[in-house]
Amino acid sequence: MNNKDCEFEGAQCGDSCPSTSCTNKPIDLKEKTHELNSIKRVIGVVSGKGGVGKSLVTSMLAVLTHRQGYNVGILDADITGPSIPKMFGIKQKAKGSSSGILPVKSSSDINIMSVNLLLPKDDDAVILRGPIIAGTVKQFWTDVIWGDLDYLFLDMPPGTGDVPLTVFQSIPLDGIVIVTSPQDLVHMIVRKAYNMAKTMNIPILGIVENMSYIACPDCGKQIKMYGDSHIDTIAAELGIKVLGKMPIDPVIAELCDKGEIEKTTSDYIANAVDFIVKMPINGEVNSAK
């Protein structure tokens, strides 16, 4: 349908219409980050449901990427269930300046911003409606002074509701990593996250399967608590990569509980990190190392 108010109505009227007044063109809702920021890559970590270890995968990706010499930040977008500060053992609160909000640095110098860094107590409940929560996430992108980052990882809330929608529309993501677990039910949810990203033209980098197995402490045999994994089949059906498989590891769980995730020696998703840092985006490889 032609826009009667458009001077270029006809064959030229549409997505590529040169008219500034044409209402047929899609609206760009992308927000600019703070003027003091230079962020080269923005990677979202998503899941179709909660409880699959999305925050753990986010933290591991950030830690291992940082070890390769890159400047890294984590934006904790899970406003009602923030866990990133706990995993990194961060006790101090974020501070403001005349220019914006300053993130807190972890022990290894990873920049972190989470709503828990703004609350009086870590266990204070965040009782907010969806639009306000979504607005808070946008502020973490627009008002936080991240500085110069090679990679900013977003720990997204589960599902396909207000906050994921806001992030997909407002923040220029270079790609997402989908986190899942072996159960068949979760695989259905993977498709939901996949379909949402595809609908909104967000690149899907691949899948990480968490809780794939548990290794017997005596013989090392892999015990598949949730049955055989079908992640390779699903990835093939969707045409995306399996970036890694993480077991249930008591050592990692203990490090998270102690706030010492940066001490991990695990390399379960090292291949995922290698893929992320080597992949070209917009025809370029991030060579900022």
C-alpha positions as CSV (number, residue, x, y, z in Angstrom):
1,M,0.0,0.0,0.0
2,N,1.4,3.4,-0.9
3,N,1.8,6.2,1.6
4,K,-0.3,9.1,0.2
5,D,1.9,11.6,2.2
6,C,5.1,10.3,0.6
7,E,6.6,12.3,-2.3
8,F,8.2,9.1,-3.5
9,E,5.1,7.0,-3.4
10,G,5.0,4.1,-5.8
11,A,7.8,1.6,-6.5
12,Q,10.3,3.5,-4.3
13,C,8.0,3.7,-1.3
14,G,8.8,1.2,1.4
15,D,11.9,0.0,3.4
16,S,14.3,1.8,1.2
17,C,12.2,4.9,0.6
18,P,14.4,8.1,0.6
19,S,11.6,10.3,2.0
20,T,12.1,11.4,5.6
21,S,8.4,11.7,6.2
22,C,7.4,8.2,4.8
23,T,5.5,6.3,7.5
24,N,5.8,3.0,5.5
25,K,9.5,2.7,6.6
26,P,10.3,0.5,9.7
27,I,11.1,2.5,12.8
28,D,14.6,2.1,14.2
29,L,14.3,1.8,18.0
30,K,18.0,1.3,18.6
31,E,19.4,3.4,21.5
32,K,22.9,4.9,21.5
33,T,25.1,3.9,24.4
34,H,26.8,6.5,26.5
35,E,29.0,9.0,24.6
36,L,32.0,7.9,26.7
37,N,31.7,4.3,25.6
38,S,33.3,2.4,22.8
39,I,31.9,-1.1,22.7
40,K,33.0,-3.3,19.8
41,R,30.8,-6.4,20.2
42,V,27.6,-7.0,22.1
43,I,26.6,-10.6,22.7
44,G,23.3,-11.6,24.3
45,V,23.0,-14.9,26.3
46,V,19.4,-16.1,26.2
47,S,17.2,-19.0,27.2
48,G,13.6,-19.8,26.5
49,K,13.0,-20.8,30.2
50,G,14.7,-20.3,33.5
51,G,16.9,-22.7,35.4
52,V,19.2,-23.8,32.6
53,G,22.3,-22.0,33.7
54,K,22.2,-18.9,31.5
55,S,24.0,-16.7,34.1
56,L,26.7,-19.4,34.6
57,V,27.3,-19.6,30.8
58,T,27.4,-15.7,30.6
59,S,30.0,-15.6,33.4
60,M,32.1,-18.4,31.9
61,L,32.1,-16.7,28.5
62,A,33.1,-13.4,30.1
63,V,35.9,-14.9,32.2
64,L,37.4,-17.0,29.4
65,T,37.2,-14.1,26.9
66,H,38.9,-11.8,29.3
67,R,41.7,-14.3,29.8
68,Q,42.4,-14.0,26.1
69,G,43.3,-10.4,26.7
70,Y,40.1,-8.7,25.8
71,N,38.3,-5.9,27.7
72,V,35.0,-7.4,28.9
73,G,31.9,-6.3,30.6
74,I,28.7,-8.0,31.8
75,L,25.3,-6.3,31.7
76,D,23.0,-8.2,34.1
77,A,19.7,-7.8,32.3
78,D,17.9,-10.2,34.6
79,I,16.5,-7.5,36.8
80,T,14.2,-9.6,39.0
81,G,16.7,-12.5,39.4
82,P,20.2,-11.0,39.3
83,S,23.0,-13.4,40.1
84,I,26.1,-12.1,38.4
85,P,27.4,-10.0,41.4
86,K,27.1,-13.0,43.7
87,M,29.1,-15.3,41.3
88,F,31.9,-12.7,41.0
89,G,31.9,-12.0,44.8
90,I,31.1,-8.3,44.4
91,K,30.1,-6.6,47.6
92,Q,30.5,-2.9,46.8
93,K,27.7,-0.8,45.1
94,A,27.8,1.0,41.8
95,K,28.4,4.7,42.1
96,G,27.2,7.6,40.0
97,S,29.1,10.6,38.6
98,S,28.1,13.8,36.9
99,S,28.4,11.9,33.6
100,G,26.6,8.7,34.4
101,I,26.7,5.4,36.3
102,L,30.0,3.7,36.9
103,P,30.1,-0.1,36.8
104,V,31.8,-2.2,39.4
105,K,35.0,-4.0,38.5
106,S,35.5,-7.6,39.4
107,S,38.8,-8.9,40.9
108,S,40.1,-9.6,37.4
109,D,38.9,-6.2,36.0
110,I,35.7,-7.3,34.3
111,N,33.1,-4.4,34.3
112,I,29.8,-5.5,35.8
113,M,26.5,-3.7,36.1
114,S,23.5,-5.2,37.9
115,V,20.4,-4.0,39.7
116,N,21.8,-5.7,42.8
117,L,24.6,-3.1,42.7
118,L,22.0,-0.4,43.2
119,L,20.0,-2.0,46.0
120,P,20.6,-1.4,49.7
121,K,20.6,-5.1,50.4
122,D,21.3,-8.0,48.0
123,D,18.2,-9.8,49.0
124,D,15.9,-6.9,48.5
125,A,13.1,-7.8,46.1
126,V,12.7,-5.9,42.8
127,I,9.0,-5.4,42.6
128,L,8.5,-3.6,39.3
129,R,6.2,-3.9,36.3
130,G,7.5,-5.0,32.9
131,P,7.9,-1.6,31.3
132,I,9.9,-0.2,34.2
133,I,12.1,-3.3,34.2
134,A,12.7,-2.9,30.5
135,G,13.5,0.7,31.0
136,T,16.1,-0.2,33.6
137,V,17.8,-2.5,31.2
138,K,17.9,0.3,28.6
139,Q,19.5,2.6,31.2
140,F,22.2,0.1,31.8
141,W,23.0,0.5,28.1
142,T,22.5,4.3,27.7
143,D,23.6,5.7,31.1
144,V,26.4,3.3,32.3
145,I,30.0,4.4,31.5
146,W,31.4,1.1,30.3
147,G,34.4,2.8,28.7
148,D,36.3,0.9,26.0
149,L,35.1,-2.7,25.7
150,D,35.9,-5.4,23.2
151,Y,32.9,-7.5,24.4
152,L,29.8,-6.7,26.4
153,F,27.9,-9.8,27.4
154,L,24.2,-9.4,28.3
155,D,22.8,-11.9,30.8
156,M,19.2,-11.9,29.6
157,P,16.1,-12.9,31.6
158,P,14.4,-16.1,30.4
159,G,11.5,-16.2,28.0
160,T,10.3,-14.0,25.2
161,G,8.6,-11.2,27.2
162,D,9.1,-7.4,27.8
163,V,12.8,-7.4,28.6
164,P,14.1,-9.6,25.8
165,L,11.9,-7.7,23.4
166,T,13.3,-4.4,24.6
167,V,16.8,-5.6,24.3
168,F,16.3,-7.0,20.8
169,Q,14.8,-3.7,19.7
170,S,16.9,-1.2,21.6
171,I,20.4,-2.6,21.9
172,P,22.5,-3.3,18.8
173,L,23.3,-7.0,19.4
174,D,26.0,-8.6,17.3
175,G,24.5,-12.0,18.1
176,I,23.0,-14.3,20.7
177,V,24.0,-17.5,22.4
178,I,21.1,-19.8,23.3
179,V,21.5,-21.8,26.5
180,T,19.6,-25.1,27.0
181,S,19.7,-28.4,28.9
182,P,19.1,-31.9,27.6
183,Q,15.4,-32.4,28.4
184,D,13.0,-32.7,25.5
185,L,10.8,-30.0,27.0
186,V,13.6,-27.5,26.9
187,H,14.3,-28.3,23.2
188,M,10.8,-27.0,22.4
189,I,11.7,-23.8,24.3
190,V,14.9,-23.5,22.3
191,R,12.9,-23.2,19.2
192,K,10.9,-20.4,20.7
193,A,14.0,-18.4,21.5
194,Y,15.3,-19.2,18.0
195,N,12.1,-18.1,16.3
196,M,12.0,-14.9,18.3
197,A,15.5,-14.0,17.3
198,K,14.9,-14.9,13.7
199,T,11.7,-12.8,13.6
200,M,13.6,-9.8,14.9
201,N,16.7,-10.3,12.7
202,I,19.1,-11.0,15.5
203,P,22.0,-13.3,14.5
204,I,22.1,-16.6,16.3
205,L,25.7,-17.6,17.1
206,G,24.9,-21.1,18.4
207,I,23.8,-23.2,21.4
208,V,25.5,-24.1,24.6
209,E,24.0,-27.1,26.4
210,N,24.4,-27.0,30.2
211,M,23.9,-30.0,32.6
212,S,24.8,-32.4,29.7
213,Y,26.1,-35.0,32.1
214,I,27.9,-35.5,35.4
215,A,31.2,-37.3,35.5
216,C,31.6,-40.1,38.0
217,P,34.3,-39.0,40.5
218,D,35.7,-42.5,40.7
219,C,35.8,-43.8,37.1
220,G,35.1,-40.6,35.1
221,K,32.1,-42.2,33.3
222,Q,29.6,-39.7,32.0
223,I,26.2,-40.2,33.7
224,K,23.4,-38.6,31.7
225,M,21.0,-37.6,34.4
226,Y,18.4,-36.2,32.0
227,G,18.8,-38.9,29.3
228,D,20.5,-38.7,26.0
229,S,21.0,-35.3,24.5
230,H,19.4,-34.4,21.2
231,I,21.1,-31.0,21.0
232,D,23.1,-31.9,17.9
233,T,20.0,-33.0,16.0
234,I,18.1,-29.8,17.0
235,A,21.1,-27.6,16.0
236,A,21.3,-29.4,12.7
237,E,17.5,-28.9,12.1
238,L,17.8,-25.2,12.9
239,G,21.1,-24.7,11.0
240,I,23.1,-23.4,13.9
241,K,26.3,-24.5,15.7
242,V,26.7,-26.4,19.0
243,L,29.2,-24.2,20.7
244,G,29.8,-26.3,23.8
245,K,28.4,-28.8,26.3
246,M,28.9,-28.2,30.0
247,P,28.5,-30.9,32.7
248,I,27.1,-30.6,36.2
249,D,30.4,-29.8,37.9
250,P,30.5,-29.5,41.7
251,V,33.7,-27.5,41.5
252,I,32.2,-24.8,39.4
253,A,29.1,-24.8,41.7
254,E,31.3,-24.2,44.7
255,L,33.2,-21.4,43.0
256,C,29.9,-19.7,42.1
257,D,28.7,-20.0,45.7
258,K,32.0,-18.5,47.0
259,G,31.9,-15.7,44.4
260,E,35.1,-17.0,42.8
261,I,34.0,-17.9,39.3
262,E,37.1,-16.1,38.0
263,K,39.2,-18.9,39.5
264,T,37.7,-21.5,37.3
265,T,40.0,-23.8,35.4
266,S,37.2,-25.3,33.3
267,D,37.5,-25.2,29.5
268,Y,34.1,-26.8,28.7
269,I,33.1,-23.8,26.5
270,A,36.5,-22.7,25.3
271,N,35.4,-23.6,21.8
272,A,32.5,-21.2,22.2
273,V,34.9,-18.4,23.2
274,D,37.2,-19.1,20.3
275,F,34.3,-19.0,17.9
276,I,33.0,-15.7,19.3
277,V,36.4,-13.9,19.2
278,K,37.2,-15.2,15.7
279,M,33.9,-14.7,14.0
280,P,33.6,-11.8,11.5
281,I,30.8,-9.3,12.2
282,N,29.9,-7.0,9.5
283,G,32.8,-8.4,7.5
284,E,35.4,-7.6,10.2
285,V,37.1,-9.7,12.9
286,N,37.5,-8.1,16.3
287,S,41.3,-7.7,16.4
288,A,41.3,-5.4,19.4
289,K,43.2,-8.0,21.5
